[in-house]
Amino acid sequence: MELKWLEDFVELTRTGSFSRAAEERNITQPAFSRRIRALEGWLGATLVDRSSYPVTLTDMGRQFLPSAEEIIRSAIGVRDDFRLLNRSSGPAIRIVTLHTLALTVVPDAVAALLKQEPRARVSISASVQGVEEHFDALVSGTADILITYGHLGIIEKAVNDGAMEWLTLRQEQFVLVATPERAEEWGPRPLTRERSGLPFLAYSSYSFSEKLVMPVARRFSRQLRIVYEDGLAETLRAMALRGAGMAWLPHSIIRQDLEAKRLVILEDDSLRIGYEIRAYKAQRNKNAIAAVMWDQLKTLSGAG
């Protein structure tokens, strides 16, 4: 499969005409038609209904269009990132992390690195991939440092072969919160009082946060009713602030909401979920700037 086939397909859906799309793509119409058929052959599905004008998509074509657009965006994004890095001078470091940590923990560490190494180039990948993909990136060398949540049974099994070294950067907690209005509606300690049908904002099954929160949430499965699901804590925070339900959120991202009483903590400390934020690096990583970054992380964690 070639990227230009996807670009042809997207252009065809935009124009609804093989001739106009071929003109926009600056190729002959027969060549354009062959590339669309090549894409269909690669997928094993008919994407375009050629019996109508303007051209319409089949059901399979409509299902495939968002994927084609996302692949094009991703490919162009990766190309642009590497072109930018190639134009830049100085040593490079690649850090993979979670979206929440890219906003809260990583900036301090990167700022400290750039102060010491002004010519360094830092590439951050804020990913929602799973545990295995993150550690595979370290092992394969496509990432130098991983900053993520640490929790017994989630992270340790990924590093039990001794190939990784790690630091604890910070202790954190998930706290159960809702708006003051919803808290008043439900009354004090709604979970332990076994209120039923309580709207719950849950983490998606693929996220790290879900693996931390759900073991506690399952204890109250008869009381909680999932009304919204997302992989990002920031999105659940936005929904909680709109009164959509209760959610376990990292204390660091809702501290100001609690101080301003936009959110209040439900239940008592027994339902707080503690965890660590850790940095990981492959033992065999020889990137000199990654070693400097590791020393900065040690200092920030108090281990230096």
Secondary structure as GFF3:
##gff-version 3
##sequence-region A 1 304
A	DSSP	alpha_helix	3	15	.	.	.	ID=ss1
A	DSSP	alpha_helix	18	24	.	.	.	ID=ss2
A	DSSP	alpha_helix	29	43	.	.	.	ID=ss3
A	DSSP	beta_strand	48	49	.	.	.	ID=ss4
A	DSSP	beta_strand	56	57	.	.	.	ID=ss5
A	DSSP	alpha_helix	59	87	.	.	.	ID=ss6
A	DSSP	beta_strand	92	97	.	.	.	ID=ss7
A	DSSP	alpha_helix	99	104	.	.	.	ID=ss8
A	DSSP	alpha_helix	106	116	.	.	.	ID=ss9
A	DSSP	beta_strand	121	126	.	.	.	ID=ss10
A	DSSP	alpha_helix	131	140	.	.	.	ID=ss11
A	DSSP	beta_strand	145	150	.	.	.	ID=ss12
A	DSSP	three_ten_helix	156	158	.	.	.	ID=ss13
A	DSSP	beta_strand	164	178	.	.	.	ID=ss14
A	DSSP	alpha_helix	180	186	.	.	.	ID=ss15
A	DSSP	beta_strand	198	203	.	.	.	ID=ss16
A	DSSP	alpha_helix	208	217	.	.	.	ID=ss17
A	DSSP	three_ten_helix	218	220	.	.	.	ID=ss18
A	DSSP	beta_strand	224	230	.	.	.	ID=ss19
A	DSSP	alpha_helix	233	241	.	.	.	ID=ss20
A	DSSP	beta_strand	247	250	.	.	.	ID=ss21
A	DSSP	alpha_helix	251	259	.	.	.	ID=ss22
A	DSSP	beta_strand	264	265	.	.	.	ID=ss23
A	DSSP	three_ten_helix	269	271	.	.	.	ID=ss24
A	DSSP	beta_strand	273	282	.	.	.	ID=ss25
A	DSSP	alpha_helix	288	301	.	.	.	ID=ss26
###
